[in-house]
Amino acid sequence: MNKNDLIQRLSDHTGLGKTDAAKAVDGVFELIAAALKGGEEVRLTGFGVFVVSTRAGGKGRNPQTGEEITIKPSKSPRFRPGKQLKDSLN
């Protein structure tokens, strides 16, 4: 399922117009992204938790040249599924 499929299914499921469903989906994505940027975790009970994970920097090698490079520390979003979501899949 891609974003357009999600919008269509939300529209069909709730009776919202497609434009309103698109605004709702975009709004949820924007709010989650803003909370993660602010260092917050987003906990959706029964679904899961979105958190920011910090990856340490270090040394690496360029596979083409073999030259040693420095890898900068970075932040990455992570999702941990909740128990209800996991149970619904089995």
WOZI-V726987 format. One record per residue. N is the residue number from 1. PSI is psi in degrees with one decimal (999 if undefined). NEAR is the number of other ideal C-beta (glycine too) atoms within 10 Angstrom. D_CENTER is the distance of its C-alpha to the mean C-alpha in Angstrom with 2 decimals. Layout:
n->(N | N)
psi->(PSI | PSI)
near->(NEAR | NEAR)
d_center->(D_CENTER | D_CENTER)
//
This chain:
n->(1 | 2 | 3 | 4 | 5 | 6 | 7 | 8 | 9 | 10 | 11 | 12 | 13 | 14 | 15 | 16 | 17 | 18 | 19 | 20 | 21 | 22 | 23 | 24 | 25 | 26 | 27 | 28 | 29 | 30 | 31 | 32 | 33 | 34 | 35 | 36 | 37 | 38 | 39 | 40 | 41 | 42 | 43 | 44 | 45 | 46 | 47 | 48 | 49 | 50 | 51 | 52 | 53 | 54 | 55 | 56 | 57 | 58 | 59 | 60 | 61 | 62 | 63 | 64 | 65 | 66 | 67 | 68 | 69 | 70 | 71 | 72 | 73 | 74 | 75 | 76 | 77 | 78 | 79 | 80 | 81 | 82 | 83 | 84 | 85 | 86 | 87 | 88 | 89 | 90)
psi->(132.7 | -177.2 | -42.2 | -38.8 | -41.4 | -44.8 | -44.5 | -44.7 | -38.3 | -41.7 | -45.8 | -40.6 | -37.7 | -16.4 | 3.3 | 154.2 | 160.0 | -36.0 | -43.7 | -38.3 | -40.0 | -41.3 | -39.7 | -46.9 | -47.5 | -40.0 | -43.1 | -44.9 | -42.6 | -41.2 | -40.3 | -45.6 | -42.2 | -40.5 | -42.0 | -40.0 | -33.1 | 2.4 | 6.6 | 158.9 | 150.0 | 112.2 | 114.3 | 100.7 | 129.8 | -12.8 | -57.7 | -171.0 | 131.4 | 127.9 | 163.1 | 127.3 | 136.2 | 127.7 | 130.7 | 150.7 | -176.7 | -163.4 | 146.6 | -177.9 | 140.4 | 118.4 | -23.1 | -40.7 | -16.6 | 0.7 | 139.0 | 136.1 | 159.7 | 127.4 | 123.7 | 149.7 | 148.2 | 164.2 | 145.0 | 138.8 | 144.5 | 152.2 | 128.3 | 114.5 | 146.7 | 167.2 | -43.7 | -40.0 | -45.1 | -45.0 | -33.0 | -19.8 | -15.8 | 999)
near->(7 | 7 | 11 | 11 | 9 | 13 | 20 | 15 | 12 | 17 | 18 | 11 | 9 | 11 | 9 | 15 | 10 | 13 | 10 | 14 | 20 | 18 | 13 | 15 | 16 | 12 | 10 | 12 | 11 | 10 | 11 | 15 | 13 | 11 | 14 | 18 | 11 | 8 | 9 | 13 | 12 | 19 | 12 | 13 | 8 | 10 | 14 | 17 | 14 | 18 | 16 | 16 | 9 | 9 | 11 | 8 | 11 | 10 | 8 | 11 | 10 | 9 | 7 | 6 | 8 | 7 | 9 | 9 | 11 | 8 | 11 | 9 | 9 | 10 | 12 | 10 | 13 | 12 | 11 | 11 | 13 | 15 | 9 | 11 | 13 | 10 | 10 | 11 | 6 | 4)
d_center->(14.75 | 13.49 | 12.77 | 16.56 | 17.14 | 14.78 | 16.70 | 19.95 | 19.43 | 18.50 | 21.61 | 23.72 | 22.64 | 23.16 | 25.86 | 24.12 | 24.98 | 22.62 | 22.43 | 21.63 | 18.93 | 17.34 | 17.68 | 16.11 | 12.95 | 12.78 | 13.66 | 10.98 | 8.23 | 10.62 | 11.26 | 7.91 | 7.81 | 11.49 | 11.42 | 9.37 | 11.84 | 14.56 | 14.00 | 13.26 | 11.27 | 10.10 | 12.10 | 12.48 | 15.73 | 16.21 | 12.64 | 10.80 | 9.55 | 6.61 | 8.70 | 9.70 | 11.78 | 14.82 | 16.35 | 20.10 | 22.06 | 25.09 | 27.43 | 26.89 | 28.97 | 28.79 | 29.42 | 31.61 | 33.89 | 33.55 | 33.31 | 31.67 | 28.71 | 26.90 | 23.14 | 21.68 | 19.47 | 15.84 | 12.71 | 9.40 | 6.04 | 6.50 | 6.36 | 10.01 | 11.37 | 14.25 | 17.83 | 18.36 | 15.56 | 16.96 | 20.45 | 19.95 | 19.28 | 22.54)
//
